[in-house]
Structures are given as structure tokens and as C-alpha cells.
Amino acid sequence: MHFGLSDEQQMIVDTVRSFVEAEIYPHEAEVERTGEVPPAVAEAIKAKTLELGFYACNFPQEVGGAGLNHVDFALVERELGRGSMALTHFFGRPQNILMACEGEQRERYLLPAVRGERMDALAMTEPGAGSDVRGMTCAAVRDGGDWVLNGTKHFISGAEHADFVIVFVATGEDQTPKGPKKRITTFLVDRGTPGFTIRDGYKSVSHRGYKNMILEFDNCRLPDAQVLGEVDGGFAVMNEWLYATRITVAAMAVGRARRCFDLGLNYAAERRQFGQAIGKFQGVSFQLADMVTEIDAADYLTLASAWRLDEGLPANREIASAKLYASEMLARVTDAVLQIHGGMGLMDDYPIERFWRDARVERIWDGTSEIQRHIISRELLRPLED
């Protein structure tokens, strides 16, 4: 393993960071105030990303993407993590699961998504099924050669902008020694399909402007052509293409933590109390030392998990560790930086309170901290079981 960045990787970091500082930072205050991304701003970000050649950079070159490997893409996400998620959404990273498209689906969904002509959203979570994916009740049944979908999905990020949604639903059930086990199938559902409604979700304190939506299916009829992958093969599709989404959460947490830390470091050097900069006091200086150590540790843990994927090595435990540690590190860093700022840290004159609020969701989505600990411990214990 090489711990330094290549010249090309450093160029990726510098380019994306400059983009975030020039194109994202200036609009953050408005998005935070209104909870909305102005359409003109969204289109401008998207157009500039396409111009840079970074749109769909997580897709292979043969379909029009930049063909970045897992480490390179983690570096992109790390730098994007410095900015508002509501705005960086338009930097454009379609779901890799679209690589499972076949035949006409490639022309209808995959290639337009890579070109930035159509936007997608991913729908798994339901009111009664979060971490327990097999507990979903949203289901599809055969009827006259088609599939009829009924049920509800919620917490669906990006659905307000999506031209189509990648939906996981139950399509049957098997009896096993451990009880009933649902079969899952993945469908591609176009906005405007009869029986399919996208409506506003809940108001979250984290990531204002990055909305969660509710999807409702009421006798929504779909042909076999809308099945992504194999019927009842939803878990196979999920495991192959969504394996590394937790790396994205970890990488973005590292980027956001570094931005927040820099604000705390500068404030500690400038703010004076009792005749000296507060950074001179051990109570503050030791916090700075702890924070940068944790950020570096999360950074290396994240890049190492991405490196294992690039090397074709098992990485499930390492990815879970990265997601767990980076998301919890971000919570500690934002809280410590807020403390260094004192009362002003809670005022919206500074972005600290926003980072503090935004950090909370990272320990929940893409698998809670408890789920990550379950994955890690399971991977450790399995080889020792009889």
C-alpha cells in the first residue's frame, strides 16, 4: 500500500476542492436559509461538472464515465464532503447499480444518467423497514404478465429531482429454518408512471435543502422490461453494486470534519482570552491534537478500505469500520469545534452549528452505527464458529 497521492490523485483533490470552494460555498447560506436549491444554481453546478469531465466519474469509461477507481472516487467524495450536500448533489454521481442495466435499459436509463440527461434516486427504506431490508412490505405481484406495485417508501434522497427511481420491493417469500424470508426484486420506475407518486417527506435538522421524499405506489403497473437484474435477484444486484456506498459516507465525513477543524484551528489562534490566544491553553490545544489525530485515522481507514476493493480483497469489515469510525469521529469533531467557539458556535453567524446538526444523520443512514458494529463482529466471529 502506498500512503502518498499520485500526481493524478493530487490533481483530482485540488480540482474538486477548488470547485467546491468556488461553486458550492457561495450558495450555502441561501440554501441553509430557504431549504431550497435555486434551479438555476443546480443547473449551473451540473453544467460546470460536465464541463470539468467529473460528472458520473464513478462510472467506467466504456459507458462515458471517468473510470475512477475506488480510491480516486473516495478522494472526490472526501472533497465534496466539505460542501452542502444539497448543492453537491448536482455534481452528479448516479447510482452504480445502473451498471446492471441490460439491453434497452442501457439506452433508457444507464447512458442518459451518465451523460447527465436523466437523474436517478434509490429507494429501499420504508416506514417499517429501515436496517431490516427484508422486512419491507412494499410489494409487487404478477398480474396479466405485468407487475403491480403497492406500498410506500420514505427517506428517499434526491427523489424530488429524479426522472426515474430504482426501487427494491418484495416479490415473494421462502420458508427457511429461521422463518419466512422475503425475495426482493429491483425495478426501474419512471416519474409520471400511473400509480406512482412522489411527495414531500419530513423536515430534517440535518442537511437542509437535501430533501427526503416519500414514494407511494398504488396499483402501479410495470412490464418485465422494468426489472433491473433478475426477478427475485434484488439482493444480488444490491450486493454487487451498492457494496461501497458506505465508503462514500465515511469519505464525506472526513472532508466535512477537516473543514470544520480548520475553522476551529483558526479561531483558536485568533480568539484571545486572559491575554493570549485560546489555542495556547491546554484545554483547547489538546482538543486540537485529538481532533486532527482522529481525522487522519478516519481518512486512512477510509482510503484503506477503498484500496482493498481496488485490489480485489475482502473489504466488508474494513468498509463497515470506516463508516462507523468516520461518522462517529465527525460527531466528536463538530462538537469540540463548537465548544471552542463557545456561545458563538451555536449562532448561525458561523457554519459550526450547521456542521454539528448535519453530523448527526451520518451515524444513521447507509446503515446505523449499530449495524456497522454487527457487520464487524459477525466478520470476526464467523471463522471461529463450528
VEXTORFI-881636 format. One record per atom (N, C-alpha, C): x, y, z. Coordinates in pm, whole numbers, padded with zeros to 5 digits, always signed. Layout:
XYZ;...
***
This chain:
+00085-00120+00000;+00000+00000+00000;+00088+00125+00000;+00055+00219-00086;+00130+00344-00094;+00047+00454-00027;+00103+00521+00072;+00026+00616+00151;+00019+00757+00090;+00106+00784-00006;+00104+00915-00069;+00012+00917-00190;-00030+01036-00232;-00114+01050-00351;-00026+01063-00474;-00069+01004-00583;+00000+01023-00710;-00028+01165-00760;+00045+01207-00862;+00021+01340-00919;-00122+01352-00970;-00172+01246-01031;-00309+01247-01083;-00410+01258-00970;-00387+01184-00863;-00479+01191-00748;-00475+01328-00683;-00357+01388-00673;-00348+01522-00616;-00422+01623-00704;-00416+01602-00835;-00490+01689-00926;-00640+01675-00904;-00687+01551-00882;-00829+01528-00853;-00870+01604-00727;-00790+01589-00622;-00819+01657-00495;-00823+01807-00514;-00722+01863-00579;-00713+02008-00597;-00828+02061-00682;-00862+01986-00788;-00969+02030-00878;-01104+02031-00808;-01135+01922-00738;-01266+01912-00672;-01274+02011-00556;-01165+02027-00480;-01169+02122-00369;-01190+02265-00420;-01121+02301-00527;-01137+02435-00584;-01279+02455-00634;-01336+02350-00694;-01474+02357-00741;-01569+02382-00625;-01552+02306-00517;-01641+02320-00401;-01630+02461-00342;-01510+02511-00331;-01490+02644-00273;-01548+02754-00361;-01537+02738-00495;-01582+02842-00587;-01730+02832-00622;-01781+02707-00634;-01917+02688-00685;-02019+02646-00581;-01972+02596-00467;-02065+02546-00364;-02074+02642-00245;-01959+02678-00188;-01959+02763-00069;-02043+02890-00084;-02035+02962-00198;-02110+03088-00207;-02261+03074-00196;-02315+02955-00220;-02461+02937-00219;-02512+02870-00092;-02421+02832-00004;-02462+02754+00113;-02555+02831+00207;-02526+02958+00229;-02607+03036+00323;-02752+03046+00276;-02771+03067+00145;-02907+03078+00092;-02982+02946+00105;-02914+02836+00074;-02978+02705+00086;-03014+02676+00231;-02924+02713+00322;-02950+02693+00464;-03069+02776+00511;-03080+02897+00458;-03189+02988+00499;-03323+02946+00441;-03325+02905+00313;-03451+02876+00246;-03488+02728+00244;-03388+02641+00260;-03414+02499+00249;-03434+02453+00106;-03397+02538+00011;-03416+02507-00131;-03289+02538-00209;-03267+02462-00316;-03160+02493-00411;-03224+02559-00532;-03191+02686-00562;-03249+02751-00679;-03219+02670-00805;-03319+02646-00890;-03298+02566-01011;-03182+02615-01097;-03166+02745-01108;-03057+02799-01191;-02921+02761-01133;-02911+02761-01000;-02786+02723-00934;-02758+02575-00957;-02862+02493-00943;-02847+02349-00964;-02798+02319-01106;-02859+02384-01204;-02820+02362-01343;-02679+02410-01370;-02639+02521-01307;-02504+02575-01328;-02400+02479-01271;-02426+02423-01153;-02333+02326-01092;-02320+02204-01181;-02432+02156-01228;-02433+02038-01315;-02356+02064-01444;-02382+02178-01506;-02314+02212-01632;-02163+02224-01615;-02121+02287-01505;-01977+02304-01481;-01910+02171-01448;-01983+02081-01382;-01928+01949-01353;-01909+01870-01483;-02007+01879-01572;-01996+01814-01703;-01878+01870-01780;-01862+02001-01774;-01752+02067-01845;-01616+02021-01792;-01608+02000-01661;-01484+01953-01599;-01453+01807-01632;-01558+01733-01674;-01539+01591-01701;-01552+01504-01578;-01614+01559-01471;-01627+01483-01347;-01767+01426-01326;-01861+01461-01413;-01996+01408-01394;-01992+01257-01416;-02056+01182-01327;-02057+01035-01332;-01915+00979-01335;-01826+01043-01258;-01687+00998-01255;-01672+00861-01192;-01778+00813-01126;-01776+00680-01064;-01814+00570-01161;-01833+00602-01289;-01869+00503-01389;-01751+00475-01481;-01743+00352-01536;-01632+00318-01623;-01633+00397-01753;-01517+00407-01815;-01503+00485-01937;-01585+00428-02052;-01605+00298-02054;-01678+00238-02167;-01823+00282-02176;-01877+00338-02068;-02014+00389-02074;-02016+00542-02067;-01898+00604-02072;-01892+00750-02074;-01849+00815-01945;-01820+00736-01842;-01773+00793-01716;-01624+00818-01718;-01573+00869-01607;-01430+00900-01598;-01348+00777-01561;-01414+00671-01515;-01345+00547-01486;-01256+00551-01363;-01291+00633-01264;-01209+00639-01143;-01220+00508-01066;-01109+00468-01003;-01117+00351-00917;-01174+00391-00781;-01181+00296-00688;-01247+00324-00560;-01171+00427-00477;-01038+00421-00479;-00960+00519-00403;-00977+00658-00462;-00968+00670-00594;-00984+00800-00659;-01122+00859-00629;-01224+00774-00636;-01359+00822-00612;-01379+00861-00467;-01314+00789-00375;-01321+00826-00233;-01260+00965-00212;-01155+00997-00286;-01095+01129-00277;-01191+01237-00327;-01263+01207-00435;-01364+01301-00485;-01471+01325-00379;-01523+01217-00322;-01629+01230-00222;-01578+01301-00096;-01453+01278-00062;-01396+01345+00055;-01399+01497+00036;-01360+01543-00083;-01359+01687-00108;-01501+01743-00120;-01591+01666-00179;-01731+01710-00187;-01793+01719-00049;-01743+01638+00044;-01794+01640+00180;-01777+01774+00249;-01687+01857+00198;-01667+01991+00254;-01786+02083+00230;-01866+02051+00129;-01975+02141+00090;-02113+02090+00126;-02211+02175+00106;-02351+02141+00132;-02395+02026+00043;-02453+01922+00103;-02498+01806+00025;-02609+01842-00071;-02690+01940-00035;-02798+01982-00124;-02743+02035-00255;-02625+02097-00249;-02563+02155-00368;-02471+02055-00439;-02393+01980-00363;-02301+01885-00427;-02376+01769-00492;-02504+01753-00459;-02586+01652-00526;-02579+01667-00677;-02568+01792-00724;-02571+01820-00868;-02433+01806-00933;-02332+01771-00851;-02203+01733-00906;-02219+01604-00987;-02321+01526-00954;-02362+01413-01036;-02283+01286-01017;-02334+01198-00927;-02278+01064-00911;-02395+00966-00913;-02441+00927-01034;-02554+00833-01042;-02522+00703-00969;-02626+00629-00934;-02607+00503-00863;-02535+00401-00953;-02425+00345-00901;-02351+00244-00977;-02434+00122-01010;-02543+00104-00937;-02629-00011-00961;-02685-00010-01103;-02682+00106-01169;-02730+00115-01306;-02642+00037-01403;-02523-00001-01359;-02438-00086-01443;-02501-00224-01463;-02604-00256-01386;-02675-00382-01403;-02777-00375-01517;-02793-00257-01577;-02887-00242-01688;-02844-00328-01806;-02942-00384-01874;-02915-00466-01992;-03007-00426-02106;-02961-00452-02229;-03043-00426-02347;-03091-00283-02356;-03221-00266-02379;-03280-00134-02396;-03264-00047-02271;-03251-00110-02154;-03235-00034-02030;-03111+00055-02034;-03008+00011-02104;-02886+00091-02112;-02912+00225-02183;-02989+00221-02290;-03020+00343-02365;-03122+00431-02294;-03206+00367-02215;-03315+00438-02149;-03276+00497-02014;-03186+00427-01943;-03153+00468-01807;-03003+00490-01784;-02922+00390-01812;-02779+00398-01781;-02709+00513-01853;-02711+00513-01985;-02634+00613-02061;-02686+00755-02040;-02819+00779-02039;-02866+00915-02009;-02827+00963-01870;-02821+00870-01772;-02781+00908-01636;-02634+00950-01635;-02550+00876-01706;-02407+00908-01712;-02384+01041-01784;-02464+01068-01886;-02450+01194-01961;-02512+01313-01889;-02583+01288-01780;-02647+01397-01707;-02781+01438-01765;-02836+01356-01852;-02964+01388-01915;-03083+01344-01829;-03062+01242-01746;-03167+01194-01656;-03104+01172-01519;-03179+01204-01414;-03131+01184-01278;-03207+01070-01212;-03136+00998-01124;-03195+00881-01059;-03204+00902-00909;-03278+00815-00844;-03282+00807-00697;-03297+00661-00661;-03253+00626-00541;-03255+00487-00494;-03355+00476-00379;-03442+00375-00385;-03547+00362-00284;-03548+00223-00223;-03508+00216-00095;-03516+00090-00020;-03597+00107+00108;-03569+00215+00183;-03623+00232+00318;-03774+00253+00318;-03839+00193+00416;-03983+00208+00436;-04011+00249+00580;-04131+00299+00608;-04165+00336+00746;-04143+00222+00845;-04163+00098+00801;-04146-00015+00892;-04026-00102+00861;-03942-00057+00768;-03826-00137+00729;-03710-00045+00694;-03619-00029+00793;-03501+00051+00770;-03381-00040+00753;-03313-00067+00864;-03198-00159+00859;-03241-00301+00822;-03364-00337+00857;-03416-00470+00824;-03477-00466+00685;-03390-00477+00582;-03436-00464+00444;-03539-00571+00410;-03520-00691+00463;-03615-00799+00431;-03750-00781+00501;-03759-00680+00584;-03886-00652+00649;-03978-00564+00566;-03935-00529+00445;-04016-00439+00363;-04152-00500+00328;-04253-00413+00324;-04388-00456+00289;-04431-00405+00153;-04356-00309+00098;-04382-00264-00038;-04359-00384-00129;-04460-00422-00208;-04453-00549-00280;-04506-00536-00421;-04463-00630-00505;-04512-00640-00642;-04561-00782-00667;-04674-00792-00733;-04730-00925-00766;-04757-00932-00915;-04752-01052-00969;-04782-01073-01109;-04930-01053-01138;-04957-00990-01253;-05096-00972-01294;-05099-00954-01446;-05150-01056-01515;-05162-01046-01660;-05032-01024-01733;-04924-01078-01682;-04795-01063-01750;-04716-00942-01704;-04777-00853-01626;-04707-00736-01572;-04685-00755-01422;-04620-00656-01365;-04604-00647-01220;-04688-00531-01168;-04755-00551-01056;-04834-00445-00994;-04774-00414-00857;-04726-00291-00842;-04658-00248-00720;-04754-00175-00628;-04745-00204-00497;-04821-00134-00395;-04735-00117-00271;-04744+00000-00210;-04669+00023-00088;-04607+00162-00085;-04527+00184+00019;-04468+00317+00043;-04320+00305+00076;-04242+00399+00024;-04102+00416+00061;-04086+00555+00121;-03993+00571+00217;-03968+00705+00269;-03818+00725+00292;-03784+00850+00329;-03644+00890+00344;-03567+00874+00213;-03629+00902+00100;-03566+00879-00030;-03498+01008-00077;-03366+01011-00068;-03288+01130-00103;-03285+01150-00255;-03298+01275-00296;-03285+01309-00438;-03406+01279-00523;-03512+01225-00465;-03628+01186-00546;-03701+01305-00605;-03688+01423-00540;-03758+01540-00594;-03701+01582-00729;-03575+01545-00757;-03511+01580-00884;-03507+01462-00981;-03547+01344-00935;-03526+01222-01013;-03623+01210-01130;-03569+01166-01244;-03652+01132-01360;-03699+00988-01351;-03626+00907-01276;-03667+00769-01251;-03608+00725-01117;-03670+00621-01060;-03629+00572-00928;-03598+00423-00938;-03490+00382-00870;-03451+00242-00861;-03512+00190-00731;-03610+00102-00740;-03691+00063-00625;-03673-00086-00594;-03650-00115-00466;-03641-00254-00419;-03774-00290-00353;-03837-00399-00400;-03965-00440-00343;-03967-00591-00324;-04057-00637-00237;-04074-00780-00212;-04155-00842-00325;-04109-00955-00374;-04181-01023-00484;-04208-01171-00451;-04204-01204-00326;-04231-01342-00288;-04173-01372-00152;-04189-01495-00108;-04141-01534+00025;-04106-01681+00027;-03992-01714+00088;-03949-01852+00104;-03954-01890+00251;-03986-02015+00277;-03984-02066+00414;-03846-02126+00443;-03783-02080+00548;-03650-02129+00584;-03652-02177+00730;-03549-02250+00773;-03544-02295+00913;-03550-02179+01012;-03510-02060+00967;-03513-01942+01055;-03640-01860+01037;-03735-01914+00961;-03860-01842+00939;-03873-01792+00798;-03983-01720+00766;-04006-01670+00631;-03894-01573+00588;-03855-01582+00461;-03751-01496+00406;-03801-01439+00275;-03812-01307+00268;-03869-01244+00150;-03769-01240+00035;-03824-01259-00085;-03746-01242-00206;-03762-01097-00253;-03654-01040-00298;-03653-00898-00335;-03619-00882-00482;-03690-00792-00549;-03663-00761-00690;-03645-00610-00705;-03558-00572-00797;-03530-00430-00823;-03603-00386-00950;-03672-00272-00942;-03745-00218-01057;-03697-00077-01089;-03703-00042-01217;-03679+00095-01263;-03816+00157-01291;-03848+00265-01218;-03981+00325-01228;-03967+00471-01269;-04025+00506-01382;-04018+00642-01434;-04113+00735-01359;-04066+00858-01337;-04156+00961-01284;-04273+00975-01382;-04393+00989-01328;-04510+01004-01414;-04579+00874-01448;-04521+00760-01408;-04588+00632-01430;-04718+00630-01351;-04831+00593-01415;-04959+00588-01341;-04947+00503-01215;-05000+00557-01106;-04996+00487-00978;-04870+00513-00897;-04780+00597-00950;-04655+00629-00880;-04655+00778-00845;-04644+00807-00713;-04647+00946-00665;-04523+00975-00581;-04464+01091-00606;-04352+01139-00525;-04400+01262-00450;-04392+01259-00318;-04436+01376-00241;-04334+01412-00134;-04349+01532-00080;-04255+01581+00021;-04251+01489+00141;-04130+01475+00195;-04111+01393+00313;-04111+01476+00439;-04018+01446+00531;-04014+01508+00661;-03912+01622+00661;-03928+01713+00753;-03834+01824+00766;-03723+01782+00861;-03602+01770+00807;-03488+01722+00885;-03401+01838+00934;-03340+01822+01051;-03248+01924+01101;-03111+01910+01036;-03085+01795+00972;-02957+01772+00905;-02968+01798+00755;-02867+01863+00700;-02855+01885+00556;-02980+01952+00496;-03005+02073+00539;-03119+02148+00484;-03103+02163+00333;-03214+02147+00263;-03213+02157+00118;-03188+02023+00051;-03130+01927+00125;-03110+01792+00073;-03229+01711+00125;-03335+01709+00047;-03463+01663+00097;-03476+01511+00095;-03560+01463+00184;-03602+01323+00180;-03747+01322+00133;-03781+01230+00045;-03914+01227-00013;-03986+01096+00021;-04116+01098+00003;-04199+00979+00022;-04249+00933-00114;-04233+00804-00142;-04281+00746-00267;-04401+00657-00238;-04504+00673-00315;-04625+00592-00296;-04658+00519-00425;-04684+00388-00411;-04720+00304-00525;-04861+00251-00501;-04951+00286-00591;-05092+00246-00579;-05133+00177-00708;-05124+00043-00707;-05151-00036-00827;-05070+00016-00946;-04942+00040-00920;-04851+00088-01024;-04808-00031-01111;-04845-00029-01237;-04824-00144-01326;-04696-00126-01407;-04611-00230-01404;-04483-00226-01475;-04462-00354-01554;-04406-00344-01674;-04374-00464-01751;-04242-00526-01706;-04210-00643-01753;-04085-00711-01718;-03963-00629-01758;-03979-00544-01859;-03867-00463-01907;-03815-00368-01800;-03894-00346-01694;-03854-00254-01587;-03780-00324-01474;-03764-00455-01483;-03689-00529-01380;-03541-00508-01404;-03470-00465-01300;-03325-00447-01308;-03259-00572-01251;-03183-00642-01334;-03127-00769-01290;-03229-00880-01307;-03223-00979-01220;-03313-01093-01228;-03431-01077-01133;-03544-01135-01171;-03658-01141-01079;-03614-01217-00954;-03647-01163-00838;-03608-01218-00707;-03457-01208-00685;-03388-01132-00769;-03243-01119-00756;-03200-00984-00703;-03287-00917-00631;-03257-00783-00582;-03138-00777-00489;-03121-00881-00406;-03008-00880-00313;-02876-00900-00386;-02880-00979-00493;-02758-00998-00572;-02716-00866-00637;-02812-00793-00690;-02785-00662-00751;-02732-00566-00645;-02796-00568-00529;-02758-00479-00420;-02615-00507-00374;-02584-00633-00353;-02452-00668-00300;-02340-00639-00400;-02370-00652-00529;-02265-00629-00629;-02238-00481-00650;-02345-00399-00652;-02328-00260-00693;-02339-00158-00582;-02395-00194-00469;-02410-00097-00360;-02312-00124-00247;-02218-00214-00271;-02127-00260-00167;-02049-00146-00103;-02011-00047-00185;-01917+00055-00137;-01981+00189-00102;-02114+00195-00095;-02176+00324-00064;-02137+00376+00075;-02105+00283+00166;-02063+00325+00300;-01929+00398+00296;-01845+00366+00196;-01719+00440+00181;-01748+00586+00152;-01852+00612+00073;-01890+00749+00042;-01925+00827+00168;-02003+00766+00257;-02039+00832+00382;-01914+00861+00464;-01825+00763+00473;-01701+00781+00550;-01616+00892+00491;-01600+00891+00359;-01515+00990+00293;-01570+01131+00310;-01701+01146+00293;-01761+01279+00308;-01751+01327+00453;-01761+01235+00548;-01745+01271+00690;-01605+01325+00715;-01504+01264+00653;-01367+01311+00669;-01352+01452+00612;-01405+01475+00493;-01395+01607+00431;-01463+01715+00513;-01582+01683+00565;-01655+01781+00645;-01583+01808+00777;-01526+01703+00835;-01452+01719+00961;-01330+01809+00940;-01261+01792+00828;-01142+01876+00803;-01182+02023+00786;-01290+02049+00717;-01334+02188+00702;-01371+02247+00838;-01443+02171+00918;-01483+02218+01049;-01361+02238+01139;-01268+02144+01133;-01146+02154+01213;-01066+02279+01177;-01054+02309+01049;-00980+02428+01006;-01040+02555+01066;-01173+02560+01072;-01238+02675+01134;-01205+02683+01283;-01206+02568+01349;-01173+02565+01491;-01028+02602+01517;-00938+02554+01433;-00796+02583+01447;-00769+02733+01431;-00827+02793+01328;-00808+02937+01304;-00868+03019+01417;-00985+02978+01464;-01049+03051+01573;-00965+03044+01700;-00908+02925+01727;-00825+02908+01846;-00699+02993+01839;-00651+03018+01718;-00530+03100+01702;-00560+03250+01710;-00684+03288+01677;-00719+03430+01671;-00790+03480+01796;-00876+03399+01853;-00955+03440+01969;-00867+03452+02093;-00872+03566+02159;-00787+03591+02275;-00871+03602+02402;-00823+03538+02506;-00883+03547+02639;-00768+03544+02741;-00785+03619+02847;-00683+03624+02953;-00544+03656+02897;-00544+03743+02795;-00418+03795+02743;-00346+03708+02642;-00408+03600+02596;-00340+03518+02494;-00443+03443+02410;-00397+03390+02297;-00485+03311+02211;-00533+03188+02287;-00661+03154+02271;-00716+03042+02347;-00650+02910+02309;-00588+02904+02190;-00517+02784+02150;-00395+02756+02235;-00351+02855+02311;-00236+02836+02400;-00274+02759+02526;-00402+02758+02557;-00446+02687+02677;-00456+02537+02648;-00408+02459+02741;-00402+02316+02722;-00540+02256+02695;-00643+02311+02758;-00778+02260+02739;-00823+02268+02594;-00770+02367+02521;-00804+02381+02379;-00701+02311+02291;-00574+02330+02321;-00469+02274+02235;-00475+02122+02231;-00507+02060+02343;-00516+01913+02344;-00637+01866+02262;-00745+01944+02264;-00860+01910+02180;-00822+01913+02033;-00744+02014+01994;-00699+02024+01856;-00613+01904+01818;-00526+01864+01908;-00440+01748+01882;-00522+01621+01865;-00620+01602+01953;-00706+01484+01944;-00786+01482+01815;-00838+01599+01778;-00922+01606+01659;-00844+01571+01533;-00729+01632+01514;-00655+01606+01390;-00608+01460+01384;-00579+01402+01500;-00540+01261+01503;-00656+01172+01459;-00775+01202+01509;-00893+01123+01473;-00928+01140+01325;-00916+01262+01275;-00947+01287+01134;-00852+01209+01045;-00722+01217+01077;-00624+01142+00998;-00651+00992+01003;-00685+00942+01121;-00713+00799+01136;-00833+00758+01050;-00938+00839+01052;-01057+00810+00971;-01025+00816+00822;-00941+00913+00785;-00902+00929+00645;-00830+00804+00595;-00728+00759+00671;-00652+00642+00629;-00737+00516+00631;-00825+00504+00728;-00912+00388+00737;-01004+00381+00615;-01055+00495+00575;-01145+00502+00460;-01072+00469+00330;-00956+00532+00309;-00881+00507+00186;-00831+00362+00181;-00797+00306+00296;-00752+00167+00300;-00864+00071+00261;-00986+00100+00302;-01098+00013+00265;-01125+00023+00115;-01112+00144+00059;-01129+00160-00086;-01017+00089-00161;-00896+00096-00108;-00781+00028-00169;-00803-00123-00175;-00861-00179-00070;-00887-00323-00068;-00984-00361-00180;-01085-00277-00205;-01177-00306-00316;-01102-00303-00449;-01016-00204-00466;-00939-00194-00590;-00847-00314-00609;-00801-00370-00500;-00711-00486-00506;-00786-00618-00514;-00919-00612-00511;-00998-00734-00517;-00995-00814-00389;-00966-00747-00277;-00957-00814-00147;-01089-00802-00072;-01121-00896+00017;-01241-00881+00100;-01235-00749+00176;-01347-00677+00180;-01342-00543+00241;-01466-00510+00322;-01556-00606+00342;-01681-00577+00412;-01657-00522+00552;-01571-00590+00628;-01543-00543+00765;-01472-00408+00762;-01374-00392+00674;-01298-00268+00669;-01386-00149+00629;-01479-00171+00537;-01571-00064+00497;-01663-00028+00613;-01714-00129+00683;-01800-00104+00799;-01723-00027+00906;-01597-00064+00928;-01515+00007+01027;-01495+00152+00988;-01470+00177+00858;-01450+00313+00811;-01576+00397+00829;-01690+00339+00792;-01816+00413+00805;-01847+00442+00952;-01829+00341+01036;-01855+00356+01179;-01764+00463+01240;-01635+00450+01220;-01540+00539+01286;-01549+00682+01232;-01558+00697+01099;-01560+00831+01040;-01686+00908+01080;-01801+00840+01081;-01925+00910+01116;-01927+00951+01262;-01874+00864+01349;-01870+00898+01492;-01760+01000+01520;-01651+00994+01445;-01546+01095+01456;-01600+01233+01421;-01680+01240+01315;-01736+01369+01273;-01822+01430+01384;-01897+01347+01453;-01979+01397+01564;-01891+01457+01673;-01781+01389+01706;-01692+01439+01811;-01622+01568+01769;-01580+01574+01644;-01507+01692+01595;-01599+01814+01591;-01718+01798+01535;-01808+01913+01526;-01846+01963+01665;-01864+01870+01758;-01900+01910+01894;-01784+01985+01960;-01661+01936+01941;-01544+02000+02001;-01519+02138+01941;-01536+02151+01809;-01516+02281+01744;-01621+02380+01791;-01744+02332+01808;-01849+02420+01861;-01811+02466+02001;-01758+02377+02083;-01718+02413+02218;-01607+02517+02217;-01512+02504+02127;-01403+02601+02116;-01458+02739+02080;-01561+02743+01999;-01623+02871+01961;-01711+02929+02072;-01739+02850+02173;-01823+02898+02282;-01964+02927+02235;-02026+03027+02292;-02164+03061+02257;-02183+03093+02111;-02081+03154+02048;-02093+03189+01907;-02103+03065+01818;-02057+02952+01868;-02066+02830+01790;-02208+02788+01761;-02301+02830+01848;-02442+02796+01829;-02518+02898+01747;-02454+03007+01712;-02519+03112+01634;-02501+03085+01484;-02602+03123+01404;-02589+03096+01261;-02501+03197+01189;-02434+03286+01264;-02332+03371+01205;-02214+03287+01157;-02195+03172+01221;-02089+03078+01184;-02156+02950+01131;-02087+02874+01045;-02146+02749+00994;-02129+02632+01091;-02071+02657+01209;-02040+02547+01301;-02166+02473+01344;-02270+02548+01380;-02392+02481+01426;-02453+02397+01314;-02433+02438+01189;-02481+02359+01076;-02405+02228+01066;-02272+02234+01076;-02192+02111+01071;-02232+02018+01185;-02257+02076+01301;-02295+02000+01420;-02428+01926+01396;-02526+01997+01340;-02655+01935+01310;-02643+01831+01200;-02568+01868+01095;-02556+01777+00981;-02488+01647+01019;-02396+01653+01115;-02320+01534+01153;-02407+01423+01209;-02520+01460+01266;-02599+01360+01339;-02652+01248+01250;-02688+01280+01128;-02750+01180+01042;-02650+01077+00990;-02522+01112+00990;-02422+01022+00933;-02414+00889+01009;-02452+00889+01135;-02450+00766+01214;-02576+00683+01195;-02665+00730+01106;-02793+00662+01086;-02806+00607+00944;-02787+00695+00842;-02814+00646+00707;-02700+00557+00654;-02734+00482+00549;-02642+00383+00491;-02595+00281+00595;-02683+00251+00689;-02651+00155+00794;-02610+00225+00921;-02689+00209+01027;-02661+00276+01154;-02528+00227+01212;-02480+00299+01312;-02358+00255+01381;-02375+00115+01438;-02495+00085+01485;-02520-00047+01542;-02509-00155+01434;-02560-00127+01315;-02549-00222+01205;-02403-00243+01165;-02326-00134+01163;-02183-00148+01128;-02111-00234+01232;-02143-00215+01359;-02081-00297+01463;-02122-00444+01448;-02245-00466+01406;-02292-00602+01383;-02212-00666+01269;-02192-00592+01159;-02116-00643+01044;-01973-00676+01087;-01911-00585+01159;-01772-00605+01202;-01759-00728+01291;-01845-00738+01393;-01835-00850+01487;-01868-00982+01418;-01964-00979+01325;-02000-01101+01252;-01882-01151+01169;-01812-01058+01103;-01697-01096+01022;-01585-01154+01110;-01573-01103+01231;-01469-01153+01322;-01502-01291+01376;-01629-01314+01406;-01668-01438+01474;-01695-01555+01379;-01736-01525+01255;-01773-01632+01163;-01664-01739+01145;-01539-01701+01128;-01435-01804+01110;-01415-01894+01231;-01464-01849+01347;-01444-01925+01470;-01562-02013+01507;-01672-01999+01430;-01793-02076+01461;-01781-02219+01411;-01842-02311+01483;-01840-02453+01442;-01926-02474+01318;
***
